[in-house]
Amino acid sequence: MESYGIIGWIVIGGIAGAIAKMLMPGRDPGGCIITILLGVAGALVAGWIGHAVGWYNTGEGAGFLAAIVGAFLLLGIYRIVAGRRA
């Protein structure tokens, strides 16, 4: 995913975040911007974990499915944190 540039990261992140929101039942406290940020962060987290366990080589980013899984996990964490504030 690193070859897409910043616009590519935003688009892929938005799609990954939207899919993660569709897969996770319940009401979300965030809007479109939060969805994109969670998707991009999910891709970064998935890439970092993938590098740590040896799934990806240096210079390789996480795949699209890994980005969705990362966004899904971050969305769950975000719901827990945002739910405590309300």
C-alpha positions in Angstrom: 0.0 0.0 0.0 3.0 2.3 0.3 3.1 3.0 -3.4 -0.4 4.7 -3.5 0.7 8.0 -2.0 -1.3 10.0 0.5 -4.5 10.1 -1.6 -4.4 6.4 -2.0 -4.0 5.9 1.7 -7.1 8.1 2.3 -9.2 6.3 -0.3 -8.1 2.8 0.8 -8.5 3.8 4.4 -12.0 5.2 3.8 -13.0 2.0 2.1 -11.5 -0.3 4.8 -13.0 1.8 7.6 -16.5 1.7 5.9 -16.3 -2.0 5.5 -15.2 -2.4 9.1 -18.2 -0.3 10.2 -20.6 -2.4 8.1 -19.2 -5.6 9.6 -19.4 -4.4 13.2 -23.0 -4.2 14.4 -24.3 -1.3 16.6 -24.2 2.4 16.5 -20.9 4.2 16.0 -19.9 7.5 17.7 -17.8 8.7 14.7 -18.6 10.1 11.3 -16.9 10.0 7.9 -13.6 11.5 9.0 -13.3 9.1 11.9 -14.0 6.2 9.5 -11.2 7.3 7.2 -8.8 7.8 10.1 -9.6 4.4 11.5 -9.1 2.8 8.1 -5.7 4.4 7.5 -4.6 3.6 11.1 -5.9 0.1 10.7 -3.8 -0.4 7.7 -0.7 1.0 9.5 -1.4 -1.2 12.6 -1.9 -4.3 10.4 1.3 -3.6 8.5 3.2 -3.0 11.7 1.9 -6.3 13.2 2.6 -8.1 10.0 6.2 -6.9 10.0 6.6 -7.9 13.6 5.5 -11.5 13.0 7.2 -11.9 9.7 4.2 -11.8 7.3 5.5 -8.8 5.4 9.0 -7.9 4.2 10.6 -4.5 4.5 8.9 -2.0 2.2 5.7 -4.0 2.0 2.5 -2.6 3.5 -0.5 -4.5 4.7 -3.0 -5.9 2.2 -6.5 -4.7 1.9 -8.0 -7.5 4.0 -5.4 -6.8 6.7 -6.4 -3.1 6.6 -10.0 -4.0 7.1 -9.1 -6.3 10.1 -7.0 -3.5 11.6 -9.7 -1.0 11.1 -12.2 -3.4 12.7 -10.0 -3.8 15.8 -9.4 -0.1 16.1 -13.2 0.6 15.7 -13.9 -1.8 18.6 -11.3 0.0 20.7 -12.7 3.4 19.7 -16.2 2.4 20.7 -15.0 1.3 24.1 -13.1 4.5 24.7 -15.8 6.8 23.2 -18.5 4.9 25.1 -16.9 5.6 28.5 -16.9 9.3 27.8 -20.6 9.5 27.1 
